[in-house]
Amino acid sequence: MNMLQFEKNLYELREKIDELQKQGEKSGQDMTTEVKHFQKLADEYAEELYSNLTPSQKIQIARHSERPNFKDFVDRMTENFIEFHGDRVGTDDRAIVGGPCEIDGIPVMLIGTYKGKTTKENLVHNFGMPQPQGYRKALRLFKHAEKFNMPIVTLIDTPGAYPGIKAEETAQGTAIAVNLAELAKLTVPVIAVITGEGCSGGALGLAVANKVLMLEHAYYTVISPEGCASILWRDASLADKAAEALKITPEDLLKFKIIDEIVKEPQGGAHYDPDLTAKNLKKKIVKCLKELLPMSAEELREDRYNKFRTKGVFLK
Amino acid sequence: MTIKDWFNKRKELQIAHRELDETHIDDHIGDLWIQCYNCGAQLLRKDVENNMDVCPECHYHFRINSEKRIKQLFDEGSFVEMFKNILPTDPLKFVDTEPYQKRLDAAKSKTNLDEAVRCGTGKIDGEEVVAAVMDFEYMGGSMGSVVGEKITLAMEYALEHRLPMIAVTASGGARMQESALSLMQMAKTSCAVSRLQEAGILYITVLTEPTYGGVTASFATLGDVIIAEQGARIGFAGRRVIEQTIKQNLPSNFQTAEYLMQFGQIDILSDRAHLKSTISQVLKLHKPRVEEKNEAKHTKKAAKTAKKSSKSKTNDEAKNEYASV
């Protein structure tokens, strides 16, 4: 497991406890009381550490290289997943993956961004940064789902839509905008889950949903804290400050009604126990599906419209 | 003197000369004179203003504020502003180098506007439309809760009264100081456009310098007809962000309206002088179809129309309360 900087003390403490135990075993002395005592202390420290995470620490967890990704969730949450490729007009953007599957026996169209874990995978999947073609591929899958009356679940973990020459030339902005408007019109239930990074329009392009869920250590923002810091403070190294100011944690977002529910993660983050994380997420998704499936097409559209219609804070 | 000294001396002289040059230019930028950013010509401000803020020498289009834009696009005195009661606040208590509230106050006193968009009804060569005109001078035309709400209200008004909708964009994107609330405005405005699309109501977007980020990725690029003003820069990611990402310099015409035209992203490219007549032409060409639908609806659902007209009356009354511009 890759240790994060702020976890260093905890790791060292646990290492020392292990050493103590080993020493005890070697010398034949009974160390169990001491070991137990220190373990209890370490657990208390961990509890304290992980329940008071700063926004920038949460971001580190959200970006952890071993954080469960689309494939991990597919393996743990779904049955019979089959990947559908391509936008049907020339490109298969690997930053967005998707296809039909079953969740708790319910046929669902599962679509998500995919970063990959190894460097090789990262490159193939462009670090989870979709090109316009990725959004068009997603749109094709949305329409497919609508045609066959399948609810849609999106899993979002992206640092944003890719900023590149080709992306601009093939209309990145338009691709996202079209998805926003088309998602609004869909006649099937849509559930969006921010599983890791949810940066700007790149995330929103898959998140105009009836229910928006968010993992406990995920973040969702209009701009990456680095980008915000470099524009407002003219210094990208002040990202921590920007992360604080942008109010990007699920708790804050729940307060402003940007998201509907938070999905619990194991202590320290999803990567410590992907199985438990997937189990928690599956439970929430199934609950939402059962709530949305009885609704008529018109009710679903109305629900989605009203949900976003009421977003925003202003004086009147 | 070594060669190195000579080079150093030469360099210093050059720097001194350059600094002198800059102050020289500064002297000329006053209220009376302006310099064209493109051709460098010294121009009388009055000449530029009389030419719709276009350089008479090289045809460079200066940025203009919403006041001037409204004057140029709408029939004289026809623009009636609506939704002026929607005002910004600071829900996140956002502080960067300055508190957000202070920035809002500064923007207000600089522009005399309440927010970065003005919405209302107006006439273009006699054709009634609902319009949202953005103003870059107010916090870079950024879209926060108020901009999103006003544009959505305008679109809902267009839907209810079956009037064509026009959005004139000039924006750096979503407003960072409202974070995810700003992001949600992209969804909100796009949802409103989706309703216009389904009702068959003409929606024209006029992209002007500059249109970026969250505005490009929402209502700006969803027009049935997309018109871009000559020279306007339009894109999703900013030029600098792309250069930093790909570690290459971009061509100078990158993301200009002309560039986007080559890549099939806009319908019409227009210079400022022809913008009004272009919009007017588009409106007239799309008018019969809109009216036909209108009539069909009226005959089909007579009972519903009666109900609606009483509803629209209250809306007209409400409209009368808004200040005329």
Interface residues (C-beta under 8 A of the other chain):
Chain A: A161 Y162 P163 G164 I165 A167 E168 E169 T170 A171 Q172 G173 T174 I176 A177 V178 L180 A181 E182 A184 K185 S200 G201 L204 G205 A207 V208 Y220 T221 V222 I223 G227 C228 I231 L232 W233 A242 A245 L246 K247 I248 L253 F256 I258 R304 Y305 F308 R309 K311 G312 V313 F314 L315 K316
Chain B: N85 I86 L87 P88 T89 P91 L92 F94 V95 D96 T97 G144 S145 V146 G148 E149 T152 A174 R175 M176 E178 S179 A180 L181 S182 L183 M184 Q185 M186 A187 K188 S190 C191 A192 V193 S194 R195 Q197 E198 G213 G214 T216 A217 S218 F219 A220 T221 L222 G235 F236 A237 G238 V241 I242 T245 I246 L250 F254 Q255 F263 Q265
